[in-house]
Amino acid sequence: MDFETARLQSKIHSLGPRTAEKWFELAMTLDASEETLAEATHAYREAIKAAPEWIEAHINLGTALFHLGRLAESREAFYMAIQINPRNSLAHFNLGCICDRLGDNHRAVDEFCAALACTPEMAEAHLNLALVYEKVNRKADSKRHFSAYLRYDPHGRWADFARARLGSNGRTRRRASKVTPFRRARN
């Protein structure tokens, strides 16, 4: 453990009552390093205790928990964010990613569709939805969403991948179950 990590861990334990904003700020600092993700989850939870309706804290908590491999807790954090704001596309997107990872294809489709209902131009949701549709053999739907991804992000990181999928008639050269990263909310 390096000096900076030790200093941040010490800071967490020495903090007394803090505002939600201070906890969130600390959590974001801790969230930047894999070594302090567990401490970040603690700080996000403290921010949520102080401000239960702060959706960004729930989303970031879910993302940190995902990266720690705590998928059930991550799913719950994203679900709570959706309860706060059912129109938050990022919460739906991240919950869709968790459901996909857990093999719940039906729920993943529902969540990616909900994200797109909120933000139709969310390229990553189109891409992940296309991949889930491939898994459940809905080829026409898959192609429609690969095309939508390319419409919204024609030069993006996964554009060549989507083009290859569109030209492959369902056969793949490379497998990917989740290609886009989780996204964190910023204050």
N, C-alpha and C positions, 0 to 999 in steps of 0.2 A: 504494500500500500504506500503510495507516495505521500509527500507532505501535504499537498493540497487536499487530497481525499481525507486524510486524517483531520485537517483543519475544518473541513466542511462537516464531517461527522461530529466533531466536537461542538461546532456551532449549533447543530440541530439539538443536541442534548442540553445545551446551556440556554436555549431560548425559552423565555417565559411566555406569558401571554403576548401574542402577536396578532396583527390584523390579517385578514384573509389575503390581502395584497402582499404582505411581507412573506407569508407562507408560500404563496404562489411564486413569488420572485425567487425564493430560496429553492423551491422545487424545480423551477426551470434551470437554475444553475446546476443543481445536482443531476438533473435529467440529461445533461450534456455528456456525462461520462457513464459508461457501462458499469464501472466499479461502484458508482453511487446511486444506481437506479432504485435499489431497495429503500434508501434514505429518501429519495425523491417521492416514492409512493407514500411514505409517512408524511412528508410535507404537503403533498397534494391532499391527503386525507384531512390534515389539519386545516387547510384552506377551505375544504368542503364543510368541515364542522363549523367554521366561522361564517361561511356564506354558502349554505346548502344549494342555492339555486345558480351557483356560478358554473355554467355549463362547460367552460374551457377547462376548469379544474377536473371535472369528471372525464372529459375527453382525454386530457393529458394523463390522468391516472390510468385510464384504460390502456393507453398506448404504452406507458411504462410497464404495467402489469403484463401486457402481451410480450414485451421484450424480455421479461423475466420468466416467461413460459407459464405464467399463471393465467391460463386461458379462461377458466370459469369466472374468475374475479374480473378479468378484463371485460368479458361479455357483460357482466353485471354493471360495470361502470358506464359502458356505452348505452346500455338499456336505461340507466338512470338519466343520462344526458338526454335521451329521446323523450323520457317522461317530462323533463323540464321544458324541452322545446321540440315537439314532433316535426318541425320544419327545418331542423338542422341537418343539412346534407352530410356534413363531415361525420356526425355521430352515426347516421345510417350507413355511410360508406364503411367506417371502421367496424361496425357491428357486422356488416356483410362479410368483411374479411375474416373476422373471427368465426362466423358460422361456416364459411367456406373451409377454413382450416380444420374445424371440428367435424367436417363431413356432412353438415346439415345444408344440403344443396337447396332445398325448398326455401328455407329461411334466408339463405344467402341471396337467392333471386329476389325475394320480397324486399330485403334491405337495400340491395343495389337499385331496385326499381324505385323505392322510396327516396333514395338519395337523388336519383334522376328526376323524380317528380318535383323535388325542391330546387335542384340546380341541373337543368337539362344539358348544359354544356360541360358537365364534369367528366372530362375525358377518361380519367382513371376508373370511374364507375362503369362507363361503357366497356372498357377493356376487361375488367374483372367479371362483369356480367356476361360478356361474350365467352369467357373461359368457363364459367359455371354452366352456361347453356351448352357448351361443347361436351361437358361431362355427362349431361343428362340427355345427350343426343338430340338437341333442338338446334339442328344445323342452320336453318334459315334465320332463327333469332340470333344465333351466334354471329353469323355473317353480318346481319343488320347492325349489331353493336360494334363489331370490329370496324365496320365502315363509319359508324358514328364517331368512334375514337379517332379515326384518321381525319374526319371532318373537323374535329375540335383541336386536334394536336398532330397535324400532318408531319411535323419534323421532330416529334418528341422521341424520348428515349426508347419507346416500344413501337415506333411507327413501322420499322422494317419487320418486326415480329408480326404485327397485325397484317401487313401486306402479305407476308408469307402464308399466314393462316387463311386469308381470303383466297389465295391462289392454290391452296392445297386440297380443296374439296374435303376437308375434315381430316386428312392425313397430316401428321405433324412431323417436323424434323426435330423439334425441341419441345420438351414438356415443361409446362409451367403451371402450377396451380394458383399461384398468387404472384403476380409480377410487380405490382405497384406497392410501394412502401406505405405503412401507416403514416398518417399525418397528425401532427400536433396542432392544437389550437394555440394561438398567440393572443396575449392580452392586448 
